[in-house]
């Protein structure tokens, strides 16, 4: 890309990547504790653009867990899966922009999805608790049918459960 399109792309970086411009075309804020007004505005503009990129990756990883986790499947699928997730994220941004003047709808939707997830976890936990309680009851009834008590030291009866 660097040789084919030298002036059509750049990497947005932060101040920690000083010196990277020797290798690739990059745009980064100017270093210094007291920048002049023009430099301060340029730094703010660069940071503002970088925030959009960070928000995009945050949205990508927030919606598609496979993009946030370590990839453990075959390498031949990685590009297709990542491109699909990126395309779906771009589609989602069409409805819920990264910088919306009214971001309340997006936050409400996200909070609703989080609450649905918590409810699903609670429901599963309750089902597991019911299963465990019923299993204990079945074991107790089985021991009583055999004439054993729970405190019995008879290992033969307990090993046959």
MDTraj code that builds the backbone (N, CA, C; nanometers):
import mdtraj as md
import numpy as np

residues = "UNK UNK UNK UNK UNK UNK UNK UNK UNK UNK UNK UNK UNK UNK UNK UNK UNK UNK UNK UNK UNK UNK UNK UNK UNK UNK UNK UNK UNK UNK UNK UNK UNK UNK UNK UNK UNK UNK UNK UNK UNK UNK UNK UNK UNK UNK UNK UNK UNK UNK UNK UNK UNK UNK UNK UNK UNK UNK UNK UNK UNK UNK UNK UNK UNK UNK UNK UNK UNK UNK UNK UNK UNK UNK UNK UNK UNK UNK UNK UNK UNK UNK UNK UNK UNK UNK UNK UNK UNK UNK UNK UNK UNK UNK UNK UNK UNK UNK UNK UNK UNK UNK UNK UNK UNK UNK UNK UNK UNK UNK UNK UNK UNK UNK UNK UNK UNK UNK UNK UNK UNK UNK UNK UNK UNK UNK UNK UNK UNK UNK UNK UNK UNK UNK UNK UNK UNK UNK UNK UNK UNK UNK UNK UNK UNK UNK UNK UNK UNK UNK UNK UNK UNK UNK UNK UNK UNK UNK UNK UNK UNK".split()
xyz = np.array([
    [0.0815, -0.1190, 0.0000],
    [0.0000, 0.0000, 0.0000],
    [0.0861, 0.1259, 0.0000],
    [0.1954, 0.1179, 0.0692],
    [0.2827, 0.2343, 0.0811],
    [0.3377, 0.2772, -0.0542],
    [0.3699, 0.1805, -0.1392],
    [0.4260, 0.2151, -0.2695],
    [0.3183, 0.2440, -0.3727],
    [0.2051, 0.1731, -0.3660],
    [0.0985, 0.1938, -0.4643],
    [0.0204, 0.3225, -0.4401],
    [-0.0115, 0.3508, -0.3145],
    [-0.0926, 0.4677, -0.2793],
    [-0.0220, 0.5481, -0.1700],
    [0.0862, 0.6137, -0.1990],
    [0.1646, 0.6789, -0.0937],
    [0.0937, 0.7954, -0.0253],
    [0.0018, 0.8638, -0.0932],
    [-0.0613, 0.9820, -0.0339],
    [-0.2077, 0.9608, 0.0017],
    [-0.2570, 0.8382, -0.0059],
    [-0.3994, 0.8147, 0.0149],
    [-0.4313, 0.7455, 0.1466],
    [-0.3371, 0.7253, 0.2315],
    [-0.3637, 0.6613, 0.3590],
    [-0.2627, 0.7108, 0.4620],
    [-0.2985, 0.6940, 0.5877],
    [-0.2092, 0.7294, 0.6982],
    [-0.2546, 0.6532, 0.8220],
    [-0.1650, 0.6376, 0.9146],
    [-0.1944, 0.5715, 1.0405],
    [-0.2132, 0.6793, 1.1463],
    [-0.3274, 0.6765, 1.2168],
    [-0.3504, 0.7699, 1.3273],
    [-0.2861, 0.7115, 1.4522],
    [-0.1960, 0.7840, 1.5144],
    [-0.1253, 0.7336, 1.6318],
    [-0.1376, 0.8332, 1.7465],
    [-0.0924, 0.7895, 1.8632],
    [-0.0849, 0.8838, 1.9747],
    [0.0609, 0.9246, 1.9935],
    [0.0887, 1.0008, 2.0987],
    [0.2227, 1.0572, 2.1164],
    [0.3294, 0.9512, 2.1417],
    [0.2897, 0.8316, 2.1794],
    [0.3854, 0.7255, 2.2065],
    [0.4512, 0.6688, 2.0824],
    [0.3995, 0.7005, 1.9661],
    [0.4527, 0.6447, 1.8416],
    [0.5411, 0.7440, 1.7670],
    [0.6080, 0.8326, 1.8366],
    [0.7005, 0.9260, 1.7730],
    [0.8115, 0.8458, 1.7058],
    [0.8456, 0.8803, 1.5849],
    [0.9488, 0.8089, 1.5113],
    [0.8928, 0.7059, 1.4152],
    [0.7664, 0.6757, 1.4258],
    [0.7045, 0.5793, 1.3355],
    [0.6972, 0.6328, 1.1934],
    [0.6981, 0.7653, 1.1796],
    [0.6873, 0.8256, 1.0459],
    [0.8061, 0.7916, 0.9567],
    [0.9133, 0.7402, 1.0148],
    [1.0270, 0.6970, 0.9333],
    [0.9943, 0.5706, 0.8546],
    [0.8958, 0.4951, 0.9024],
    [0.8620, 0.3672, 0.8398],
    [0.7309, 0.3722, 0.7617],
    [0.6319, 0.4406, 0.8135],
    [0.5012, 0.4515, 0.7476],
    [0.4527, 0.5952, 0.7580],
    [0.3576, 0.6283, 0.6761],
    [0.2986, 0.7624, 0.6827],
    [0.2025, 0.7639, 0.8010],
    [0.2280, 0.8507, 0.8960],
    [0.1426, 0.8539, 1.0142],
    [0.1098, 0.9975, 1.0534],
    [0.0004, 1.0086, 1.1232],
    [-0.0442, 1.1372, 1.1761],
    [-0.0500, 1.1204, 1.3273],
    [0.0258, 1.2006, 1.3989],
    [0.0249, 1.1916, 1.5446],
    [0.0321, 1.3316, 1.6037],
    [-0.0168, 1.3458, 1.7266],
    [-0.0109, 1.4764, 1.7921],
    [0.1336, 1.5189, 1.8169],
    [0.1535, 1.6496, 1.8264],
    [0.2870, 1.7026, 1.8537],
    [0.3166, 1.6888, 2.0022],
    [0.4391, 1.6527, 2.0325],
    [0.4817, 1.6418, 2.1714],
    [0.5124, 1.7797, 2.2270],
    [0.5033, 1.7922, 2.3554],
    [0.5376, 1.9180, 2.4209],
    [0.4359, 1.9496, 2.5284],
    [0.4824, 2.0131, 2.6348],
    [0.3919, 2.0418, 2.7457],
    [0.3086, 2.1671, 2.7223],
    [0.3593, 2.2643, 2.6484],
    [0.2854, 2.3877, 2.6217],
    [0.2792, 2.4147, 2.4714],
    [0.1953, 2.3410, 2.3990],
    [0.1889, 2.3667, 2.2547],
    [0.1198, 2.4996, 2.2258],
    [0.1515, 2.5577, 2.1134],
    [0.0866, 2.6818, 2.0717],
    [-0.0582, 2.6513, 2.0371],
    [-0.1374, 2.7550, 2.0201],
    [-0.2812, 2.7377, 1.9977],
    [-0.3097, 2.6523, 1.8748],
    [-0.2384, 2.6765, 1.7657],
    [-0.2614, 2.5991, 1.6426],
    [-0.2249, 2.4522, 1.6633],
    [-0.1124, 2.4278, 1.7318],
    [-0.0700, 2.2901, 1.7572],
    [-0.1663, 2.2206, 1.8531],
    [-0.2148, 2.2956, 1.9517],
    [-0.3106, 2.2382, 2.0461],
    [-0.4396, 2.1988, 1.9748],
    [-0.4863, 2.2829, 1.8830],
    [-0.6074, 2.2507, 1.8069],
    [-0.5841, 2.1296, 1.7169],
    [-0.4666, 2.1243, 1.6536],
    [-0.4348, 2.0095, 1.5688],
    [-0.4298, 1.8812, 1.6524],
    [-0.3701, 1.8877, 1.7707],
    [-0.3665, 1.7718, 1.8599],
    [-0.5072, 1.7281, 1.8987],
    [-0.5931, 1.8252, 1.9272],
    [-0.7314, 1.7932, 1.9637],
    [-0.8046, 1.7268, 1.8473],
    [-0.7824, 1.7758, 1.7254],
    [-0.8465, 1.7169, 1.6070],
    [-0.7986, 1.5736, 1.5834],
    [-0.6688, 1.5519, 1.5983],
    [-0.6139, 1.4172, 1.5792],
    [-0.6695, 1.3228, 1.6853],
    [-0.6727, 1.3675, 1.8088],
    [-0.7262, 1.2843, 1.9168],
    [-0.8738, 1.2547, 1.8949],
    [-0.9461, 1.3537, 1.8453],
    [-1.0879, 1.3350, 1.8170],
    [-1.1088, 1.2266, 1.7113],
    [-1.0263, 1.2276, 1.6078],
    [-1.0360, 1.1241, 1.5044],
    [-0.9963, 0.9874, 1.5589],
    [-0.8946, 0.9845, 1.6423],
    [-0.8519, 0.8574, 1.7010],
    [-0.9598, 0.7999, 1.7910],
    [-1.0339, 0.8853, 1.8593],
    [-1.1402, 0.8383, 1.9476],
    [-1.2477, 0.7659, 1.8677],
    [-1.2778, 0.8161, 1.7485],
    [-1.3762, 0.7480, 1.6642],
    [-1.3271, 0.6076, 1.6292],
    [-1.1990, 0.5957, 1.5962],
    [-1.1433, 0.4640, 1.5644],
    [-1.1506, 0.3731, 1.6870],
    [-1.1142, 0.4258, 1.8038],
    [-1.1221, 0.3474, 1.9272],
    [-1.2659, 0.3059, 1.9558],
    [-1.3605, 0.3965, 1.9338],
    [-1.5017, 0.3631, 1.9542],
    [-1.5469, 0.2533, 1.8585],
    [-1.4981, 0.2587, 1.7337],
    [-1.5349, 0.1559, 1.6367],
    [-1.4854, 0.0191, 1.6831],
    [-1.3585, 0.0131, 1.7271],
    [-1.3063, -0.1147, 1.7745],
    [-1.3766, -0.1585, 1.9027],
    [-1.4128, -0.0633, 1.9874],
    [-1.4896, -0.0970, 2.1066],
    [-1.6247, -0.1558, 2.0715],
    [-1.6898, -0.0972, 1.9729],
    [-1.8190, -0.1493, 1.9282],
    [-1.8016, -0.2873, 1.8661],
    [-1.6982, -0.3038, 1.7851],
    [-1.6710, -0.4327, 1.7208],
    [-1.6516, -0.5420, 1.8258],
    [-1.5662, -0.5152, 1.9232],
    [-1.5375, -0.6158, 2.0259],
    [-1.6534, -0.6315, 2.1239],
    [-1.7314, -0.5259, 2.1418],
    [-1.8458, -0.5345, 2.2314],
    [-1.9590, -0.6177, 2.1750],
    [-1.9790, -0.6099, 2.0452],
    [-2.0881, -0.6847, 1.9829],
    [-2.0475, -0.8251, 1.9412],
    [-1.9249, -0.8426, 1.9012],
    [-1.8809, -0.9708, 1.8465],
    [-1.7663, -1.0234, 1.9309],
    [-1.7997, -1.1101, 2.0238],
    [-1.7020, -1.1602, 2.1191],
    [-1.5838, -1.2286, 2.0503],
    [-1.6090, -1.2888, 1.9367],
    [-1.5020, -1.3585, 1.8652],
    [-1.3896, -1.2626, 1.8266],
    [-1.4214, -1.1354, 1.8102],
    [-1.3187, -1.0362, 1.7745],
    [-1.2383, -0.9928, 1.8962],
    [-1.2929, -1.0116, 2.0154],
    [-1.2246, -0.9688, 2.1368],
    [-1.1426, -1.0819, 2.1993],
    [-1.1847, -1.2054, 2.1776],
    [-1.1168, -1.3195, 2.2384],
    [-1.0015, -1.3679, 2.1518],
    [-0.9249, -1.4582, 2.2080],
    [-0.8181, -1.5221, 2.1316],
    [-0.8836, -1.6141, 2.0289],
    [-0.8408, -1.6029, 1.9049],
    [-0.9002, -1.6810, 1.7964],
    [-0.8433, -1.8220, 1.7992],
    [-0.9319, -1.9226, 1.8115],
    [-0.8863, -2.0607, 1.8263],
    [-0.9287, -2.1514, 1.7108],
    [-0.9951, -2.0979, 1.6111],
    [-1.0408, -2.1809, 1.4996],
    [-0.9350, -2.1830, 1.3912],
    [-0.9697, -2.2409, 1.2777],
    [-0.8759, -2.2502, 1.1664],
    [-0.8454, -2.1144, 1.1060],
    [-0.7224, -2.0988, 1.0604],
    [-0.6794, -1.9713, 1.0018],
    [-0.7552, -1.9363, 0.8753],
    [-0.8011, -2.0378, 0.8020],
    [-0.8696, -2.0106, 0.6762],
    [-1.0023, -1.9381, 0.6965],
    [-1.0615, -1.9486, 0.8143],
    [-1.1887, -1.8809, 0.8422],
    [-1.1711, -1.7410, 0.9010],
    [-1.0528, -1.7111, 0.9535],
    [-1.0340, -1.5873, 1.0291],
    [-1.0715, -1.4630, 0.9489],
    [-1.0189, -1.4491, 0.8280],
    [-1.0471, -1.3292, 0.7486],
    [-1.1956, -1.3148, 0.7199],
    [-1.2608, -1.4251, 0.6835],
    [-1.4039, -1.4191, 0.6534],
    [-1.4854, -1.3785, 0.7759],
    [-1.4527, -1.4375, 0.8899],
    [-1.5277, -1.4062, 1.0119],
    [-1.5039, -1.2613, 1.0529],
    [-1.3790, -1.2173, 1.0511],
    [-1.3491, -1.0804, 1.0924],
    [-1.4124, -0.9792, 0.9973],
    [-1.4068, -1.0055, 0.8672],
    [-1.4684, -0.9141, 0.7703],
    [-1.6197, -0.9098, 0.7872],
    [-1.6808, -1.0235, 0.8180],
    [-1.8252, -1.0262, 0.8428],
    [-1.8591, -0.9437, 0.9660],
    [-1.7824, -0.9606, 1.0726],
    [-1.8061, -0.8826, 1.1949],
    [-1.7862, -0.7335, 1.1690],
    [-1.6838, -0.6987, 1.0917],
    [-1.6593, -0.5577, 1.0593],
    [-1.7737, -0.5013, 0.9763],
    [-1.8235, -0.5791, 0.8803],
    [-1.9349, -0.5323, 0.7975],
    [-2.0609, -0.5135, 0.8811],
    [-2.0879, -0.6074, 0.9720],
    [-2.2054, -0.5941, 1.0583],
    [-2.1915, -0.4749, 1.1527],
    [-2.0700, -0.4496, 1.1996],
    [-2.0466, -0.3324, 1.2843],
    [-2.0712, -0.2044, 1.2055],
    [-2.0224, -0.1980, 1.0832],
    [-2.0465, -0.0800, 0.9992],
    [-2.1954, -0.0607, 0.9741],
    [-2.2680, -0.1695, 0.9519],
    [-2.4128, -0.1613, 0.9319],
    [-2.4800, -0.1080, 1.0584],
    [-2.4367, -0.1586, 1.1732],
    [-2.4928, -0.1147, 1.3012],
    [-2.4673, 0.0335, 1.3244],
    [-2.3495, 0.0806, 1.2840],
    [-2.3149, 0.2219, 1.3012],
    [-2.4057, 0.3100, 1.2169],
    [-2.4579, 0.2552, 1.1067],
    [-2.5539, 0.3304, 1.0261],
    [-2.6785, 0.3669, 1.1053],
    [-2.7186, 0.2809, 1.1989],
    [-2.8363, 0.3072, 1.2816],
    [-2.8006, 0.3745, 1.4139],
    [-2.6856, 0.3396, 1.4676],
    [-2.6416, 0.3950, 1.5955],
    [-2.5011, 0.4510, 1.5782],
    [-2.4875, 0.5770, 1.5354],
    [-2.3557, 0.6346, 1.5067],
    [-2.2637, 0.6320, 1.6285],
    [-2.1339, 0.6312, 1.5995],
    [-2.0349, 0.6323, 1.7068],
    [-2.0401, 0.7621, 1.7851],
    [-2.0673, 0.8708, 1.7153],
    [-2.0811, 1.0009, 1.7798],
    [-2.2179, 1.0547, 1.7473],
    [-2.3098, 1.0199, 1.8282],
    [-2.4463, 1.0641, 1.8048],
    [-2.4767, 1.1800, 1.8988],
    [-2.5501, 1.2768, 1.8484],
    [-2.5897, 1.3872, 1.9359],
    [-2.6871, 1.3372, 2.0407],
    [-2.7604, 1.2319, 2.0080],
    [-2.8525, 1.1729, 2.1036],
    [-2.8126, 1.0275, 2.1236],
    [-2.7151, 1.0043, 2.2076],
    [-2.6676, 0.8689, 2.2320],
    [-2.7489, 0.7946, 2.3357],
    [-2.8551, 0.8582, 2.3876],
    [-2.9361, 0.7936, 2.4903],
    [-3.0014, 0.6656, 2.4396],
    [-3.0491, 0.6663, 2.3157],
    [-3.1141, 0.5469, 2.2618],
    [-3.0172, 0.4298, 2.2582],
    [-2.8962, 0.4562, 2.2151],
    [-2.7968, 0.3490, 2.2073],
    [-2.7643, 0.2961, 2.3470],
    [-2.7438, 0.3859, 2.4420],
    [-2.7131, 0.3423, 2.5784],
    [-2.8295, 0.2648, 2.6385],
    [-2.9526, 0.3086, 2.6107],
    [-3.0687, 0.2364, 2.6611],
    [-3.0742, 0.0956, 2.6026],
    [-3.0465, 0.0855, 2.4741],
    [-3.0485, -0.0457, 2.4089],
    [-2.9385, -0.1346, 2.4659],
    [-2.8199, -0.0795, 2.4847],
    [-2.7100, -0.1570, 2.5419],
    [-2.7450, -0.2029, 2.6835],
    [-2.8011, -0.1126, 2.7640],
    [-2.8394, -0.1490, 2.9000],
    [-2.9464, -0.2572, 2.8996],
    [-3.0384, -0.2494, 2.8045],
    [-3.1430, -0.3513, 2.7935],
    [-3.0811, -0.4865, 2.7589],
    [-2.9862, -0.4882, 2.6659],
    [-2.9200, -0.6137, 2.6305],
    [-2.8430, -0.6713, 2.7493],
    [-2.7789, -0.5845, 2.8260],
    [-2.7066, -0.6301, 2.9445],
    [-2.8039, -0.6890, 3.0462],
    [-2.9182, -0.6232, 3.0662],
    [-3.0157, -0.6745, 3.1628],
    [-3.0754, -0.8069, 3.1154],
    [-3.0964, -0.8218, 2.9847],
    [-3.1452, -0.9494, 2.9320],
    [-3.0426, -1.0592, 2.9599],
    [-2.9154, -1.0285, 2.9394],
    [-2.8097, -1.1254, 2.9675],
    [-2.8062, -1.1648, 3.1143],
    [-2.8225, -1.0683, 3.2027],
    [-2.8241, -1.0983, 3.3467],
    [-2.9440, -1.1840, 3.3835],
    [-3.0600, -1.1548, 3.3241],
    [-3.1793, -1.2353, 3.3494],
    [-3.1589, -1.3788, 3.3013],
    [-3.0941, -1.3949, 3.1872],
    [-3.0666, -1.5297, 3.1369],
    [-2.9742, -1.6049, 3.2325],
    [-2.8741, -1.5349, 3.2875],
    [-2.7840, -1.5985, 3.3828],
    [-2.8586, -1.6384, 3.5097],
    [-2.9471, -1.5499, 3.5591],
    [-3.0247, -1.5819, 3.6790],
    [-3.1164, -1.7010, 3.6547],
    [-3.1808, -1.7030, 3.5373],
    [-3.2712, -1.8127, 3.5036],
    [-3.1952, -1.9448, 3.4979],
    [-3.0781, -1.9427, 3.4376],
    [-2.9964, -2.0643, 3.4304],
    [-2.9516, -2.1077, 3.5697],
    [-2.9127, -2.0112, 3.6524],
    [-2.8704, -2.0434, 3.7883],
    [-2.9854, -2.1061, 3.8670],
    [-3.1080, -2.0504, 3.8511],
    [-3.2241, -2.1074, 3.9204],
    [-3.2520, -2.2493, 3.8721],
    [-3.2411, -2.2725, 3.7410],
    [-3.2638, -2.4066, 3.6869],
    [-3.1597, -2.5046, 3.7410],
    [-3.0348, -2.4610, 3.7496],
    [-2.9302, -2.5475, 3.8042],
    [-2.9557, -2.5771, 3.9514],
    [-2.9991, -2.4765, 4.0277],
    [-3.0301, -2.4972, 4.1689],
    [-3.1456, -2.5953, 4.1857],
    [-3.2504, -2.5818, 4.1016],
    [-3.3633, -2.6754, 4.1081],
    [-3.3170, -2.8170, 4.0758],
    [-3.2329, -2.8292, 3.9737],
    [-3.1815, -2.9609, 3.9368],
    [-3.1034, -3.0223, 4.0528],
    [-3.0171, -2.9457, 4.1143],
    [-2.9359, -2.9974, 4.2249],
    [-3.0230, -3.0377, 4.3438],
    [-3.1235, -2.9558, 4.3725],
    [-3.2130, -2.9874, 4.4840],
    [-3.2911, -3.1156, 4.4562],
    [-3.3418, -3.1294, 4.3353],
    [-3.4161, -3.2513, 4.2998],
    [-3.3248, -3.3735, 4.3008],
    [-3.2011, -3.3564, 4.2598],
    [-3.1056, -3.4671, 4.2609],
    [-3.0772, -3.5108, 4.4040],
    [-3.0587, -3.4136, 4.4931],
    [-3.0376, -3.4469, 4.6343],
    [-3.1575, -3.5219, 4.6896],
    [-3.2771, -3.4761, 4.6525],
    [-3.3995, -3.5405, 4.6998],
    [-3.4082, -3.6838, 4.6466],
    [-3.3759, -3.7044, 4.5188],
    [-3.3782, -3.8396, 4.4619],
    [-3.2773, -3.9302, 4.5321],
    [-3.1594, -3.8776, 4.5610],
    [-3.0577, -3.9573, 4.6298],
    [-3.1033, -3.9934, 4.7702],
    [-3.1632, -3.8970, 4.8385],
    [-3.2119, -3.9210, 4.9734],
    [-3.3213, -4.0273, 4.9716],
    [-3.4132, -4.0162, 4.8745],
    [-3.5229, -4.1129, 4.8650],
    [-3.4689, -4.2513, 4.8305],
    [-3.3681, -4.2562, 4.7449],
    [-3.3081, -4.3838, 4.7077],
    [-3.2430, -4.4496, 4.8285],
    [-3.1760, -4.3716, 4.9104],
    [-3.1131, -4.4255, 5.0309],
    [-3.2176, -4.4729, 5.1302],
    [-3.3272, -4.3994, 5.1427],
    [-3.4335, -4.4387, 5.2354],
    [-3.5007, -4.5668, 5.1887],
    [-3.5176, -4.5823, 5.0568],
    [-3.5784, -4.7044, 5.0033],
    [-3.4927, -4.8267, 5.0325],
    [-3.3641, -4.8088, 5.0387],
    [-3.2726, -4.9197, 5.0655],
    [-3.2582, -4.9452, 5.2144],
    [-3.3161, -4.8589, 5.2943],
    [-3.3084, -4.8770, 5.4378],
    [-3.1850, -4.8162, 5.4989],
    [-3.1212, -4.7255, 5.4296],
    [-3.0010, -4.6598, 5.4805],
    [-3.0373, -4.5202, 5.5267],
    [-2.9620, -4.4719, 5.6191],
    [-2.9783, -4.3320, 5.6578],
    [-2.8649, -4.2532, 5.5955],
    [-2.8773, -4.1220, 5.5963],
    [-2.7745, -4.0378, 5.5339],
    [-2.6413, -4.0486, 5.6050],
    [-2.6424, -4.0714, 5.7343],
    [-2.5186, -4.0765, 5.8107],
    [-2.4567, -4.2142, 5.8142],
    [-2.5078, -4.3084, 5.7389],
    [-2.4590, -4.4454, 5.7410],
    [-2.3176, -4.4539, 5.6855],
    [-2.2383, -4.5435, 5.7460],
    [-2.1014, -4.5635, 5.6989],
    [-2.0921, -4.6814, 5.6034],
    [-2.2032, -4.7294, 5.5571],
    [-2.2046, -4.8447, 5.4673],
    [-2.1649, -4.8000, 5.3275],
    [-2.0391, -4.8219, 5.2898],
    [-1.9865, -4.7744, 5.1619],
    [-2.0461, -4.8479, 5.0434],
    [-2.0914, -4.9719, 5.0638],
    [-2.1456, -5.0476, 4.9513],
    [-2.2690, -4.9805, 4.8937],
    [-2.3594, -4.9353, 4.9806],
    [-2.4824, -4.8722, 4.9326],
    [-2.4535, -4.7392, 4.8650],
    [-2.3582, -4.6640, 4.9139],
    [-2.3301, -4.5320, 4.8584],
    [-2.2582, -4.5402, 4.7243],
    [-2.1801, -4.6448, 4.7042],
    [-2.1069, -4.6539, 4.5785],
    [-2.1950, -4.6970, 4.4633],
    [-2.3133, -4.7468, 4.4914],
    [-2.4001, -4.7940, 4.3843],
    [-2.4923, -4.6867, 4.3315],
    [-2.4815, -4.5647, 4.3797],
    [-2.5677, -4.4560, 4.3315],
    [-2.5307, -4.4109, 4.1967],
])
top = md.Topology()
chain = top.add_chain()
for i, resn in enumerate(residues, 1):
    res = top.add_residue(resn, chain, resSeq=i)
    for name in ("N", "CA", "C"):
        top.add_atom(name, md.element.get_by_symbol(name[0]), res)
traj = md.Trajectory(xyz[None], top)
